[in-house]
Amino acid sequence: MAFQTSPVRSDLTNLVNEYALKAENFVADSVFPPASVSLQSATVSVATRESMLSPVSLDKTKDGFTVADTKLGKMTYSCLPKGTSEVIDAQIQAPPGWIEERDTVNTLMARVHLAKEIEIASTLQNTAVWDDTIAPYYDGSVWATAATATPVKDIQTAVMESEDLTGVAPDTLVINSQQLAWLLSAAEVRSSFPGSAALTVPMLLANLAPIFGLTKLFVSRAKQNSSKVEDTFTAAAVWSNDYAMVCKTASPGAPLTEPSIGRTLEWDGDTPGWTVTVDYIGANKKQWVYTVSRNYEQKLIDPAFGCLVKVT
């Protein structure tokens, strides 16, 4: 089933795909890594906690080898075209590549990243899910209090909360820039570094994950306007200061059967990758509508592969 009906601008499409790779302030595509799918809508096999823990005998029976009782989970998805548009008023038709349209599509791509970031943050900081009945939740120390904060203990406890439930150890810490600043000041963290008086952000980013027994650290610096459009702009962090997430994330390009908290299913059967289309409206084509879109769905696979940690 194809959705694309408007003409595709390949030059601008290349531009937004390059922009997507450079989106350093956003972590949605790292926490829910992309996975290509061949069908727009289907049911696929994924790893869940039930897939991990059932024992199996390797002994040969008289009729053949033992059949495992474990079964991969099933996840239904539907990739739909998602994106955003902007109108440019033009008195004359400028040639392709003019600066106004390049700036417009880059701005649209920034909006796309922000929308994806908000969706993932809202999903993974949902206390109705991470409440110690559906998925693990841990009430940690106050990270803003440098002298008494115990983030190392908090994170290691969260790792075991998830591992004990699933048999799979989380490998990722997801925080925002404010929480990174708190960790930079925490006495427990600084004491883990020789010459800690000279501790810098690059040193912290390079070495923080191993202190917690993890391999990945994702820091979101994404901000959104928390005021109404007509009011004065007020910046607010997309990822709440109140919670950090410890979770298992998939390796880039890994199959869906690798244990992970979630993935972004991407279907290229309509048009490949992020695509820019242009429609003309109005008399004499004086208004152009630019759209950046892709067919995808962000899916939470199993919340037990993560533990939400309260840090305020």
C-alpha positions as CSV (number, residue, x, y, z in Angstrom):
1,M,0.0,0.0,0.0
2,A,1.6,3.3,-1.1
3,F,0.8,6.6,0.6
4,Q,3.0,9.0,-1.3
5,T,1.2,11.1,-3.9
6,S,3.1,14.4,-4.0
7,P,6.3,14.9,-6.1
8,V,9.5,14.1,-4.2
9,R,12.4,16.6,-4.1
10,S,15.5,14.4,-4.1
11,D,17.9,17.3,-3.4
12,L,15.9,18.4,-0.3
13,T,15.4,14.7,0.7
14,N,19.2,14.2,0.8
15,L,19.5,17.4,2.9
16,V,17.0,16.2,5.6
17,N,18.6,12.8,5.8
18,E,22.0,14.3,6.4
19,Y,20.4,16.6,9.1
20,A,18.8,13.5,10.7
21,L,22.3,12.0,11.2
22,K,23.5,15.2,12.9
23,A,20.7,15.6,15.4
24,E,22.9,15.5,18.5
25,N,20.4,16.9,21.0
26,F,18.0,14.1,20.6
27,V,18.2,10.5,21.8
28,A,14.9,8.9,20.6
29,D,16.6,7.0,17.7
30,S,19.2,5.7,20.1
31,V,16.8,4.5,22.7
32,F,14.4,3.0,20.1
33,P,16.9,2.2,17.3
34,P,15.5,1.9,13.8
35,A,14.6,-1.5,12.4
36,S,13.6,-1.8,8.7
37,V,10.5,-3.9,7.9
38,S,9.4,-5.2,4.6
39,L,5.7,-4.8,5.1
40,Q,3.8,-1.6,6.0
41,S,1.7,-3.5,8.6
42,A,2.4,-6.9,10.1
43,T,3.0,-9.1,13.2
44,V,6.7,-9.8,14.0
45,S,8.6,-11.9,16.5
46,V,10.3,-10.0,19.3
47,A,12.1,-10.9,22.5
48,T,10.1,-10.4,25.7
49,R,10.8,-11.3,29.3
50,E,8.9,-14.6,28.8
51,S,11.3,-15.5,26.0
52,M,14.3,-15.3,28.3
53,L,13.8,-17.4,31.4
54,S,12.2,-20.8,30.4
55,P,14.8,-23.6,30.8
56,V,15.3,-26.2,28.1
57,S,17.0,-29.6,28.1
58,L,19.6,-30.2,25.5
59,D,19.3,-34.0,25.8
60,K,18.3,-36.1,22.8
61,T,15.0,-38.0,23.1
62,K,14.2,-41.1,21.1
63,D,12.1,-39.1,18.7
64,G,14.7,-36.3,18.2
65,F,16.0,-33.3,20.1
66,T,14.0,-31.6,22.8
67,V,11.7,-28.9,21.6
68,A,12.1,-25.7,23.6
69,D,9.0,-24.4,25.5
70,T,10.2,-20.8,25.0
71,K,8.4,-18.8,22.4
72,L,9.3,-15.4,21.1
73,G,6.7,-12.7,21.7
74,K,4.5,-11.3,19.0
75,M,4.3,-7.6,18.2
76,T,1.9,-6.0,15.8
77,Y,2.9,-2.7,14.1
78,S,1.6,-0.4,11.5
79,C,3.9,2.1,9.8
80,L,2.0,5.2,8.8
81,P,3.3,8.4,7.1
82,K,4.3,10.8,9.9
83,G,5.7,14.3,9.4
84,T,5.1,18.0,9.3
85,S,4.6,20.8,6.8
86,E,5.3,24.5,6.2
87,V,4.0,27.0,3.7
88,I,6.4,29.4,1.9
89,D,4.9,32.4,0.2
90,A,6.7,33.3,-3.0
91,Q,6.0,36.0,-5.5
92,I,8.2,34.3,-8.1
93,Q,9.2,30.7,-8.5
94,A,12.9,30.5,-7.4
95,P,15.1,27.7,-8.7
96,P,15.5,24.5,-6.7
97,G,18.0,24.8,-3.8
98,W,17.2,28.4,-2.9
99,I,18.1,29.2,0.7
100,E,14.5,29.7,2.0
101,E,13.4,26.2,1.1
102,R,16.6,24.7,2.5
103,D,16.1,26.5,5.8
104,T,12.5,25.5,5.8
105,V,13.1,21.8,5.5
106,N,15.8,21.8,8.1
107,T,13.4,23.5,10.5
108,L,10.8,20.9,9.7
109,M,13.3,18.1,10.4
110,A,14.0,19.7,13.8
111,R,10.3,19.6,14.5
112,V,10.2,15.9,13.5
113,H,13.0,15.1,15.9
114,L,11.3,17.0,18.7
115,A,8.0,15.2,18.1
116,K,9.8,11.8,18.2
117,E,11.7,12.8,21.4
118,I,8.5,13.9,23.1
119,E,6.8,10.6,22.2
120,I,9.7,8.4,23.5
121,A,10.1,10.5,26.7
122,S,6.4,10.3,27.4
123,T,6.5,6.5,26.9
124,L,9.5,5.8,29.1
125,Q,8.6,8.2,31.9
126,N,5.1,6.9,32.4
127,T,4.7,6.0,36.1
128,A,1.5,4.2,35.3
129,V,3.6,1.6,33.5
130,W,6.8,1.7,35.7
131,D,5.1,1.2,39.0
132,D,6.7,-2.0,40.3
133,T,3.8,-4.1,39.2
134,I,4.0,-3.9,35.4
135,A,7.6,-2.9,35.3
136,P,10.3,-2.0,37.8
137,Y,10.5,1.4,39.5
138,Y,13.1,2.5,42.0
139,D,13.0,5.6,44.3
140,G,16.6,6.8,44.3
141,S,18.5,9.5,46.0
142,V,18.2,13.3,45.3
143,W,20.8,13.8,42.6
144,A,20.7,17.6,43.0
145,T,22.2,17.3,46.5
146,A,25.9,16.7,45.6
147,A,27.1,15.7,49.0
148,T,24.6,13.0,49.7
149,A,23.5,11.8,46.2
150,T,24.2,8.1,45.5
151,P,23.6,7.8,41.8
152,V,26.0,4.8,41.5
153,K,24.0,2.8,44.0
154,D,20.7,4.0,42.4
155,I,21.7,2.9,38.9
156,Q,23.2,-0.4,40.0
157,T,20.0,-1.1,42.0
158,A,17.9,-0.3,39.0
159,V,20.0,-2.6,36.8
160,M,19.3,-5.5,39.2
161,E,15.6,-4.7,39.4
162,S,15.3,-5.2,35.7
163,E,17.7,-8.1,35.4
164,D,16.0,-10.1,38.1
165,L,12.7,-9.7,36.3
166,T,13.9,-10.5,32.8
167,G,17.3,-12.3,33.0
168,V,18.7,-9.6,30.8
169,A,21.0,-6.9,32.2
170,P,20.2,-3.3,31.1
171,D,23.1,-1.6,29.3
172,T,21.9,2.0,28.9
173,L,21.3,5.1,31.1
174,V,19.0,7.8,29.6
175,I,19.2,11.2,31.3
176,N,18.7,14.9,30.4
177,S,21.3,17.7,30.5
178,Q,20.2,18.8,34.0
179,Q,20.7,15.4,35.4
180,L,24.1,15.3,33.7
181,A,25.0,18.5,35.6
182,W,23.9,16.9,38.8
183,L,26.1,13.8,38.2
184,L,29.0,16.0,37.3
185,S,28.7,17.6,40.8
186,A,27.9,14.5,42.8
187,A,30.6,13.6,45.3
188,E,30.1,9.9,44.8
189,V,30.7,10.3,41.1
190,R,33.7,12.7,41.4
191,S,35.4,10.4,43.9
192,S,35.4,7.6,41.2
193,F,37.8,9.7,39.0
194,P,41.5,10.2,39.9
195,G,42.2,14.0,40.1
196,S,38.5,14.6,40.3
197,A,39.0,18.3,41.0
198,A,39.7,18.7,37.3
199,L,36.7,16.6,36.2
200,T,35.3,17.9,32.9
201,V,32.1,17.0,31.0
202,P,34.0,15.2,28.2
203,M,35.7,13.0,30.9
204,L,32.4,12.3,32.5
205,L,30.6,11.4,29.3
206,A,33.5,9.1,28.3
207,N,33.6,7.3,31.6
208,L,30.3,7.6,33.4
209,A,28.5,4.6,31.9
210,P,31.2,2.1,33.0
211,I,31.1,3.4,36.6
212,F,27.5,2.2,36.7
213,G,28.3,-1.1,35.0
214,L,26.7,0.1,31.8
215,T,28.0,0.5,28.2
216,K,25.8,3.3,26.8
217,L,24.9,6.8,28.1
218,F,22.4,8.9,26.2
219,V,21.9,12.5,27.2
220,S,18.9,14.4,25.8
221,R,19.3,18.1,25.5
222,A,16.0,18.5,23.7
223,K,13.8,21.5,24.9
224,Q,10.3,22.4,24.1
225,N,8.1,25.5,24.6
226,S,6.0,24.9,27.6
227,S,3.9,28.1,27.0
228,K,1.0,28.6,24.7
229,V,2.0,29.8,21.3
230,E,0.8,33.3,21.9
231,D,2.6,33.6,25.3
232,T,6.3,34.3,26.0
233,F,8.5,31.4,25.2
234,T,9.4,29.2,28.1
235,A,12.0,26.4,27.6
236,A,11.3,23.1,29.3
237,A,13.2,19.8,29.1
238,V,11.5,17.1,27.1
239,W,12.8,14.5,29.4
240,S,11.7,15.2,33.0
241,N,14.3,16.1,35.6
242,D,12.5,13.8,38.0
243,Y,13.3,10.5,36.3
244,A,16.3,8.6,34.8
245,M,15.7,5.5,32.7
246,V,18.0,2.4,33.0
247,C,17.2,0.0,30.2
248,K,18.3,-2.6,27.6
249,T,18.6,-1.0,24.1
250,A,19.3,-2.8,20.9
251,S,22.5,-2.6,18.9
252,P,22.4,-0.5,15.7
253,G,21.0,-2.8,12.9
254,A,20.2,-5.6,15.3
255,P,17.2,-7.9,14.5
256,L,14.0,-7.4,16.4
257,T,14.7,-10.7,18.3
258,E,17.5,-9.0,20.2
259,P,16.2,-8.1,23.7
260,S,15.4,-4.4,23.9
261,I,13.0,-2.0,25.5
262,G,11.7,-0.7,22.2
263,R,12.4,-0.1,18.5
264,T,11.4,2.2,15.7
265,L,9.9,0.2,12.8
266,E,10.6,1.9,9.5
267,W,9.0,0.9,6.2
268,D,10.6,2.1,2.9
269,G,8.1,0.5,0.6
270,D,6.5,3.9,-0.2
271,T,9.6,6.1,-0.5
272,P,13.0,5.5,1.1
273,G,14.0,7.3,4.3
274,W,12.9,10.7,5.3
275,T,11.3,12.3,2.2
276,V,10.6,15.9,1.2
277,T,7.6,16.6,-1.0
278,V,6.4,19.8,-2.4
279,D,2.9,20.8,-3.4
280,Y,1.8,24.1,-5.0
281,I,-1.3,25.9,-3.8
282,G,-2.8,29.3,-4.5
283,A,-3.1,31.4,-7.6
284,N,0.0,31.3,-9.9
285,K,1.7,28.9,-7.5
286,K,2.6,31.7,-5.1
287,Q,2.3,29.4,-2.0
288,W,4.4,26.2,-1.7
289,V,3.8,23.5,0.9
290,Y,6.9,21.6,2.0
291,T,6.4,18.3,3.8
292,V,9.0,16.1,5.6
293,S,7.7,12.6,6.3
294,R,8.5,9.0,6.8
295,N,6.5,5.8,7.3
296,Y,7.3,4.5,10.8
297,E,6.0,3.5,14.2
298,Q,7.8,3.7,17.6
299,K,7.0,0.6,19.6
300,L,7.6,-0.2,23.2
301,I,8.4,-4.0,23.2
302,D,8.6,-4.9,26.9
303,P,8.8,-2.3,29.7
304,A,10.4,-4.9,32.0
305,F,13.6,-4.4,30.1
306,G,13.9,-1.0,31.8
307,C,13.7,0.5,35.3
308,L,12.5,4.0,36.0
309,V,14.5,5.8,38.7
310,K,13.2,8.7,40.7
311,V,16.1,11.2,41.2
312,T,14.4,14.2,42.8
